[in-house]
Amino acid sequence: MSVVCPPVGGVTRIVFSPSEQAMPSRSVITADESMGEWPEGLLREDGEAVILAVAVQPGAKRVGIEGIDVWRARLQVSVKALPQKGAANEAVCELLAEALEVPLIFVDIVAGHKARQKSVRFRDVDRATLESRLEVIVAAL
């Protein structure tokens, strides 16, 4: 589960797969067109923590960050783990901790334990740091 991040300065684009042409609610930001502002609600501060809105695809063939769903204002994440006994939740925390370079001990799910849409809390890290790391990851997609 490693993420290769190219130098900062990449650009983003909105990508629609052929089956999603009629469904713009499934649009995902990846690379090639300017990101500009983050979608409202994607990142929010909560005391000394930052909450990231995430949409999870458990039981996926590939593991990783897929992009940003601009309509739902959530980071799209895929994990191989099935949603049984918290395995997918743990896989999401591990993936995000590694990708965003935050110790796993500071990453936990605060809402959506049994849902695909989750709120993940990052403790002891500031919003600007997470934003810059997310920008690099999205630029690499």
C-alpha positions as CSV (number, residue, x, y, z in Angstrom):
1,M,0.0,0.0,0.0
2,S,2.4,2.7,-1.0
3,V,1.6,5.9,-2.8
4,V,4.1,7.4,-5.2
5,C,3.8,11.2,-5.2
6,P,5.3,13.3,-8.0
7,P,6.4,16.9,-7.3
8,V,3.7,19.4,-6.3
9,G,2.3,21.4,-9.1
10,G,0.2,18.8,-10.8
11,V,-3.2,19.7,-12.1
12,T,-6.6,18.0,-11.8
13,R,-9.4,17.1,-14.1
14,I,-12.9,15.8,-13.8
15,V,-13.2,12.3,-15.3
16,F,-16.3,10.5,-16.3
17,S,-16.2,6.8,-17.3
18,P,-18.5,5.9,-20.3
19,S,-21.1,4.4,-18.0
20,E,-21.2,7.5,-15.8
21,Q,-21.7,10.1,-18.6
22,A,-25.4,10.5,-17.7
23,M,-24.6,10.6,-14.0
24,P,-22.5,13.6,-13.1
25,S,-23.1,12.9,-9.4
26,R,-20.4,10.2,-9.8
27,S,-17.7,12.6,-11.1
28,V,-14.3,12.3,-9.5
29,I,-11.4,14.7,-9.6
30,T,-8.1,13.1,-10.6
31,A,-5.3,14.9,-12.5
32,D,-5.0,17.5,-15.4
33,E,-7.3,20.4,-14.5
34,S,-6.9,23.0,-11.8
35,M,-8.4,21.9,-8.5
36,G,-8.9,25.4,-7.0
37,E,-10.8,25.2,-3.7
38,W,-11.6,21.9,-2.0
39,P,-15.2,20.9,-2.1
40,E,-17.1,22.3,1.0
41,G,-17.2,19.7,3.7
42,L,-14.3,17.6,2.5
43,L,-12.0,18.8,5.3
44,R,-13.1,20.4,8.5
45,E,-11.4,21.3,11.8
46,D,-12.6,19.8,15.1
47,G,-10.6,21.2,18.0
48,E,-7.0,20.0,17.6
49,A,-8.0,17.4,14.9
50,V,-9.0,17.5,11.2
51,I,-12.0,15.5,9.9
52,L,-11.8,14.1,6.4
53,A,-15.0,13.0,4.6
54,V,-14.4,9.7,2.9
55,A,-16.5,7.4,0.6
56,V,-15.3,3.8,0.8
57,Q,-15.5,1.0,-1.7
58,P,-14.9,-2.2,0.3
59,G,-14.1,-5.5,-1.4
60,A,-12.4,-3.7,-4.3
61,K,-9.9,-5.3,-6.6
62,R,-7.5,-2.4,-6.2
63,V,-6.4,-0.6,-3.1
64,G,-5.9,3.2,-3.1
65,I,-7.2,6.7,-3.3
66,E,-9.3,7.0,-6.4
67,G,-9.9,10.8,-6.3
68,I,-12.4,13.3,-5.0
69,D,-16.2,13.0,-5.5
70,V,-17.0,16.6,-6.0
71,W,-20.8,16.1,-5.7
72,R,-20.6,14.3,-2.4
73,A,-17.5,16.3,-1.2
74,R,-15.7,13.1,-0.2
75,L,-12.4,11.4,-0.9
76,Q,-13.0,8.2,-2.8
77,V,-11.1,5.3,-1.3
78,S,-11.0,1.6,-2.3
79,V,-9.9,-1.2,0.0
80,K,-9.7,-5.0,-0.6
81,A,-11.0,-5.8,2.9
82,L,-14.6,-6.9,3.3
83,P,-16.9,-4.9,5.6
84,Q,-16.9,-7.6,8.2
85,K,-15.9,-7.1,11.9
86,G,-14.3,-3.7,11.1
87,A,-11.8,-5.1,8.6
88,A,-12.6,-2.5,6.0
89,N,-12.6,0.3,8.6
90,E,-9.1,-0.7,9.7
91,A,-7.9,-0.9,6.1
92,V,-9.2,2.6,5.4
93,C,-7.3,4.0,8.5
94,E,-4.1,2.2,7.4
95,L,-4.4,3.4,3.8
96,L,-5.0,7.0,4.8
97,A,-2.4,7.0,7.5
98,E,0.3,5.8,5.0
99,A,-0.9,8.0,2.1
100,L,-1.1,11.2,4.2
101,E,2.0,10.4,6.3
102,V,0.3,10.4,9.6
103,P,1.0,7.8,12.3
104,L,-1.8,5.2,12.4
105,I,-2.3,5.9,16.1
106,F,-3.6,9.4,15.2
107,V,-6.2,8.2,12.7
108,D,-9.6,6.9,13.6
109,I,-13.2,6.8,12.2
110,V,-15.6,9.0,14.1
111,A,-18.7,8.5,12.1
112,G,-20.0,5.9,9.6
113,H,-18.6,2.8,11.2
114,K,-21.2,0.6,9.3
115,A,-21.6,2.8,6.2
116,R,-19.6,3.5,3.1
117,Q,-19.6,7.2,3.8
118,K,-17.3,7.9,6.8
119,S,-15.7,10.7,8.7
120,V,-12.1,10.0,9.5
121,R,-10.3,12.0,12.2
122,F,-6.6,12.9,12.1
123,R,-5.3,14.1,15.5
124,D,-2.2,16.2,16.1
125,V,-2.0,17.4,12.5
126,D,-3.1,20.7,11.1
127,R,-5.5,21.3,8.1
128,A,-2.9,23.0,6.0
129,T,-0.6,19.9,6.2
130,L,-3.4,17.6,5.2
131,E,-4.4,19.8,2.4
132,S,-0.9,20.0,0.9
133,R,-0.5,16.2,1.2
134,L,-3.9,15.6,-0.5
135,E,-3.0,18.0,-3.3
136,V,0.1,15.9,-4.0
137,I,-1.9,12.7,-4.0
138,V,-4.7,14.0,-6.2
139,A,-2.1,15.4,-8.6
140,A,-0.5,12.0,-8.9
141,L,-3.8,10.3,-10.0
